Amino acid sequence: MFPIILIMSILCHAGHAVDYGTDFVTAFPENLAYYFPANLVLSLKITTFVPYTNVQIISNGTVINRSSVSTPKVFVVNIPNLEVNQIGFSFNALRITSNYNITVVSMSSRRDSIQINTVPPTNRLGVEYLVPAPNYNTLALQLNKYNESRFISSTTEPTQFSFSLIIINAENVTNVVTVTQTSPTPGNGDIKLDPFELILLPSNCSYSKVSSSAKVAVIITSPCVDTQNCRCNMVAHQLLPTNLMGTEFFFPSLKDQLPFTFSQLFVTSADSVDLSSGSEKKTVAAGSTDLLPFYPETGSPVLTTTQPAFLSLVNPGLIIDLIPKNMFSGCYLVHTTLQSQSQVLIIVETAKKEELQITSNPTTTSPGSSLSWKDVSGTSYSWALTPPNCKSCVIWHPTSPIAVYILETSPSGVIYGGPAISVNDEPDPNGCVVVPMEFELSNVTMSWREARVQCISNGLALVSPNINYTQNKMAAALNNMNVEGFAWLGLRRNLVTSEWNWQNGANFDFANWDNGQPTGNLCVGIWMEPNGNFTWRSIRCCESMQPLCVRDSVIFNSVDLI
């Protein structure tokens, strides 16, 4: 008789805010101008989590790069000139695929014009997007002291700093995309995209919504928007689908630490919403193009909306979507490009700030107590701004979701960056988990010793729920398996000292004994009772029970970061 194996991961699928996956699509919008006399550098920074990860980069159906990575690492792939600079359809999109989960960051630079974007995996894309249309003209007027009356009188439409729209078909199907245009002629238009085809829509129109029959990636972009000192910088901002909106956001005033003097806010919502920040309150109509003051300077770092919305920080040459509180994560990966000019913004619960961990390499971890924290007034949260002191860092918290941003300053003084890469939306006391613990339960019964040998022979181990967190996750997994009876745990009494020893070597300082337990027996089993407490009982080692094996999770601080 062949055994029946039930398998269940602690995490059944990627969470709502996780940026890893095995399939990605992206494109590189025009930076400054295709004829600009400076070298264009396009690249992808890829992070692998497990050994023997194979990565392919595909353009127009052709594999342009293959990487086989024997150990987890971060590596950069330079991309040939696939800049999207012509209006209309093209196959200049890139598709990145892998056999195991990876993260992808796109980087475009031409002289001092730099843009970096975390590329979301295809499974995090959507079929409905709201398109922001911030009136950048008002910011440009403040930056460079144009003759305002002359500028406005000569401009009938706010097209000088309007944004183009790139839409990429993210799936291997024909995709019908509906684009809602607001000006110059309001209405809906349908576009048919072949698999992995893209379209660049012109900037002399304004758009409010994109919907599609299959998943798409949507990027708003401008090759050259005004920044300080009569310079310009490209903007390439990947939109999030509407299911990732929020209603509560935290962001402090940083103008004393970073060049955020001209920062403003922008609200994107399907409905009219009220934006509140302390005593400040503003009603924003659906489809509004108005830039709003940066209220954290005069009101509160806490910003709330009465309806789900995207709240963006608009800075010269940069648009950042703020992370809503419901999208905070347990662990982030931070990459830097200009280490000496990089800052990391971290937001965490005040009572738990000292538990924060920053891992710069497999052997170096800095605790949250080493940072200088400031309160987010009126909340139970605090924030810190700190240089990362590494090219690639892991920032995680064992029990509380956090928000992390990476903000870098180019040589010309322009800020670029945004939310860091989320690699686990759920905090885990074991560390930054990138591959979840996985349980295997066989229906064949055997002794404790035989169960231990069977687990080991399959590259596993008898499960050792040595902390309450693991016990709870194991119980949830067993409930999902809908099993009953008894199974062996990796816990046994020492014959000499009578002390309990976990097979994984952990200290024995947590237990979930049933009433009247333990007795004098040497081995331990778990009582699998649906919706029960999954308590433990000491049992004779020769009894015949099911082996409950586990494949250990992969912790990110064991990855060799560059």
N, C-alpha and C positions, 0 to 999 in steps of 0.2 A: 504493500500500500504506500502510495506516495503521500508525503505530508502536505497538508494545505497550509500555506503561509499567508497570514494577514499582515499587511504592511501599512503603517500609518506614520506620517511625519508630524512633528509638533506644529510646523507651519505647513498648511496644506497648499498654499499658493502665495505668490508675492503680494505684499500688502498694498494699501491704497497709495502709499507715498514712496514706494521703492523704485530706484532707478536702474536696477540690474535686469538683465534678460538675455535672450539668445538671438533676438532678431531686432534690428534697428534700421530706420531710414533717416537720411538727412540730406542737406544740400548746403552749398557755400554761396551765399548771396554776394553780389558785387561789393567790393571794398574800395572806397574812394572813387575810382574809375578804372575801367579795364585798360585805358591808355595811359594811366598815371605812371610817370617815369620812376618807379621804385619796384623792387622785387615783391612779388606776392608769395606768401608762405601759407599753405593750407596743410593742416595735419589733423590726425585723430589720436587722442591719448586714450589707450585701452588698458583696463585693469582686469586681470584674470584672478580667480579665487582658488582654483584647484589645479593640481598637476594635469598635464596632458590635455590642455585646452587648445582646440584648433579654431582659428579665426579666419574668416574669409571676408574680403572687401570686394564688392561687386558693383560695376558700373555698366549700365546698358547691356546687362546679361553676360558680361565678361568679368571673370575674376581678375582683378588688378593687383591683389596682394593676398598671399597666404602666409599665416604665421602659426607655427606649432610650438606651443610654450610648455616646456617640460616641468617648470616650477612656477607657482603663482608669482606674478610680477606686474609692474606697470611698464608699458612700452609705447613709443610714439611711431606712427606710420605717416610719412609724408605723402601727400596726395598730389597727383598731377593737376594741372590747371583745369578744374571742372567748375570754375566760377559761373554762376547763373547771372548773365548780364544782358540777355536778350528777351524782350517781351514775347510771350507765347509758350508753346509746348516744347519740351525737350526731355531727354533721358539723362540729364546731368545729375540726377539724384544718385546717392550712394546707398547701398544696402550692406549692412554688416551682420554677419551670422556667425554663430559659434555652437559647439556641442555642449558647452557648459555656460553657466551664467557669467556675464561680464558687464562692465560699465564702459560707456563711451562718452568722451568729451570732444567737441569740435573746436578748432582754433583757427582763426583767420587773422593775418597781420600783413599790413602794407605800410611801411615806414612806422609812424607812431599810432596808426589806426588799428586797434586790436579789439576783437570780439571773441568771447569764449562762451560756449553753451553746452550744458549737459544735454546729451541726446537721450530722450526718453525711449524705453523699449516699446516695440509695437503694441504689446499687450497693455500699455498704459496710455496709448493714444485713444481717440474717440471718433465719434461720427457727428458731433455738434460742437461748434466753437463760436464764441462771441469775439468779434474783431474790434479791438480798441482803436480809436482814431484820435489820439491826443493832439491838440492844436499846438504844435511845437513852435509856431510863429511867436507866440507870446513869450516863450523862454528865450528864443533867439534875440528878440528885441532887448531883453534885459541883459543878455550876455555881451552884446557888441554895440549897444547904443546907436541903433539905426535911427534915422529920422522917421519916427513912428508914423506921423501923419502922411508923409510922402510914401512910405512903404505900404501903408494900408490903402491909400487912394489908388495906387497903381496895381493892386492885387485884388481881383474880383473873387477869386477862389483861393482858399488856403492851401495851394498846391506846392509852394516853394519847399516846404518841409513836410510834405505828406509822405505816406508810406506805401510801398508796393507790397504785394501779397504773393507768397509762394505757397502753393498747395501741392503736396506729394501724395500720390496713391501708395499707401503702405502695404497693400496686400496684392497677392497674385491673382487678382480678378479684375474685370472691367468695373470701374467705379463711376457712378453718376454723382457729381458734386453740384449742389445748389448754392450759389453765392448771392447773398442779399446786398444790393448796392443802394447807397443812400444819396449819392450825388455823382455826376450832375443829373442823371436820370434815375430816380428811384425805381426799384423793381427787383425781381429774381431772375437769375439766368442759370441754366443747366450746362454743365461741362462734363464731357465723357473723358475719363483718363484710363489709359491702358495700364496693365500691371507695372508698378514702380515708375510710372511716368509722372512728370511734374508740369505745372504751368506757372508762369510769372505774370501776374496781373499788374497793369500800370498804376502809377502813383497819381495820375490825374483824375482818378475816381476814388470815392470813399466807400468803404464796405462795413457792414455791421455784423454779418453772420455767415458762417460756412457750415453746411450740413451735407452728409454724404451717405451713400448706400453701404460703403465699407470704410474701414478706418483710414484716416488721412493724418498727415503731419502738416501743420500750418505755421508759417513764419512771416511776421511783418518785418520789413526791412527798408532801409534807406542807405545808399552808398556814402552819403556825406551830409551830416547835419551839423549845424553850428555848435562849436564848443567855445571855451574861453579864448581870448587873444586872437580872434578872427581866424581860428583854425577849424577844422572839421574832422569828424570821426564817423565811421559807419555804425549803423545800428542793425543788429540781427537778433530778433527776439522771438523765440519759439513759444507759441501759445499753448495753454493747457485746455483740455476739454472741459465742458461745463460741469461735469460731475465732480470736479476738483475745486469748486468754489468754496468760500468760507464766509464767516460772519464776524470773526474776532481775530485781530492781528496785533502783534507787538513789534514796535520798531522805535528805538531811541533817537534823539537828535545827536548826530555825529559830526556836526560842522566844526567843532573845536578840535577834532582828531583827524578828519578827512575832508577833502575838498567837496563838501556837500552844501556850499553856500547857496546854490541856485536850485536845490532840490524842491520838487513839487510832487503832489499826489495825483493819481488818476484812478477813477472808479469805472469798472466795466460790469454792467449788469443787464439782465433781460428786462428788468422792471425798474421803476423809480425807487430809489433807496435813500435813506437818511444815513449819512456818515457822521459819527460822533467821536470826539476826542476831548475828554474832559468837559469843559464848558463850551467848547467849540462844536457847532452842529451845522451840517450843510445837506440840503436836499439835492440829490443828483438825478436828473431825468435819464431814462433809458436812452442810450445812444449819444449822451452828452459828449462834446469834444473839449470841454473846459478842463484846464489844469487847475488844481486846487492848491492852496498854501500847504506847506509841510507842517501840519498841525502839531506834531510832537514838540516843535519849538515853542509853541504858545499854549498848547492844550495839554495833552497827555500822550505818553508813548503807547497807550492802549487805544486802538482804533476799532470801532464796531460798526457794522452795517445792519440795517433792519431786514434785509433780504440777502440771500447768498450772492456774493459778488467776488470779482477779482480786484484786489487793491494793489496798485503798482506805484513804485517810486520812480519818478522820471528825473534823471540827472543829465547834464550835458553829455550827449553821446551814449546814454545808457538807459535801459528800461529794466527794472527788476520787479518781478511779481513777489510780493511779500508772502511768507509762509503762514497760512491760517493756523490757528491753534489746533484745530482738529487734524492737521497734517504734520504736526511735529513728529519726529522720529527718534528711535533709540540709538541710532548709530549713523555717522556720516563719514565719508571719505573726502578729504580736502587736498586738491592739487594746487600748486602755485607755479607761476612762470617767472615772476620777478621777486625772488624770496625777500630781498631787502625792502621791497615796497609793498608787501602784502600784509593784510590784517584780517583776522578771523573774528566775526561777531558771533557770540554764543549767548543764547537765552535759555534759562533753566529755572526750575522752581527754587526759590530762595532757601528753603529748608534742606534742600538736597544738593546745593551747589558744590559742596566740598567732595561729593561722591563722583563728580564728573572726572573722566579720564581722557587724557590726550596722549596717544601713542605715536611716537615719531619713528620708531623702528621696533623690531621684535623684542628688544631688551630695554627700551627706554620709555617710561610712562610718567607723565606729569599729572598730579592730582589737581582738582579744581581749587583746592586751598591755596595753590600757588598763584592764582589770578587775582586781579584787582576788580572786585565786583561792585556794581551800582544797582540800586533798587529800580525796578519798573514801578513807578509810583502808582499807588492805588491797586496793586495786585500782589500776589504771592510769588512773583517772579523777579529774577535779577538778570543783569546782562554784563558781559565783559567783552572788551575789545583787546585782542592780543596778537602779536606777530606769531605766525605758526612755527617758525624756526625749523622748517623741513620742506622738502619738495613734495612729499606726499604723507599726510597724517591721517590717523583715525581718531575721531572724537566721538565718545560714546558715554552713555549713562546706564548704570545697572538697573535702575528702577523707574525712572521718570523720562517721558518723551521730552526732547529738546529741539531747538531750532539753531541752525548753523549757517552762516553766510561767509563766503570768501570774497574779499574786496581788495582789488589791486589797483595801483596807480601807474599809468603809463609815463614815459619820460616827458610827455607834453602836459602832464597833470590831469589827464582824463581817467576817471574811475571806470573799471570794468569788472565783471564777475557776477555774482548772484548767489542764490541758494547753493549750498554744498551738495554733494552727491549722497542721497539717502540710500543706504545699503541694508537697513533693517528698521522697519517702522515700529517694531516692538522692543522695548528695553529688555535686556537679559542680563542677570547677575553674573553669568559665565563670561561675558565679554561681548564683542561685536560679532554676532553670529551671521555668517554668510551662507552656510549650508546647514539646514536644521537637523537636529537629532531625529533619527528615524527608528521606529520600533518594528520588530518582527515577532509575531506570535505563531508558533507551530501548533497544530492540533494533535500532534503525536506526543504522548506523555512519556516521561522518563525520570530517572533520579536526578538529584541536584548536580552530582558530578558529571553525569552524561549530558545534562543540559548545558553545563559550563563548556564542556568539550565541543558540543555541537555549535554553540555560538562562536567559539574561537575558530573552529574549522571553516566557518563562513565569513571570517574577517570581522566578526562582531564580538560583543561581550554581553554577559548577563546584565540587565539594567540595574544601575545603582542610583536610585533617587535620593541622593545625599543631601539635598536642600529642598525646601518647601516648593520652590519654583518648579523644579524638575518633577516632583511628586504631582503637582497640579497639572502640568502639561501631559505627563504620562496618563493620569486619570482621564483627561479630556480625550486623548488619543484612544484609550481603551473603550471609552463610552462610544466614540465614533465607530469603533469596530463592532460594537454591540455583542460583546462576548460575556460569558459567565464562567465561574469555576475558579480554580487556583492556578497560579503561575509562579515560577521560581524567580526570586530576586538575587542579585549579586551580593548578598550579605550572609556572613557565616561567623559563628562564634569560634574564638581561638581555644583549642583544647587545653592549653597550658594556663593561659591567663583568664579565660572565660570572657574576654573582651570581644565586642563585635567589630568585625573588619569588613569594610567595603572592598570588593574585588578591584575597583578602579583606584584604590589607594587613598581615597579621600578620608578626611577625619570623620569619625562617627559622632556628630553633634546634632543630628536631626533624626526623628523617628515618627512613625505613624502607626503605632501598635494598636491592635484591636483591644477591647476590654479584656482584662485578665491576662494580657500578654506582656512580655514573652514568658513562655514556660521554660523547661529545662532542655528543650531540643536545640540542635546546633545550626540548622539551616532555616531560611526564612522564605515564605511565600506571600504573595499578595492575593487578597480575596477580590475577585473581579465580579462585582455586583453592579449591574446597570444603574446609573444615577446614584450609586452608593458612595461611601467614603474611601474605598479602595485601601482598607486597612491591612496591616501586616500581621502574620502569625508565625511563631517559631514552630517548625515542623521537622520530623525525622528526615534526615538527608536521603534515606532510601525510598521514601514515598515517591509515587509516580505522578508527576504533574507536568504541565506544559512549560517549555522554556520561553521566557520573555527576553528576547535579545534586543540589543540596541546598537546602532551605528552612531558613533559620536559626531557631534556637530563640528563644523570647521569655524574656528575663531579667527577673526580678521587680523588680530595682532600677531598671528604666526605667519602672516604673509610677508614676503621679502619686498618691502616698499622701496622705491628709489628716492 
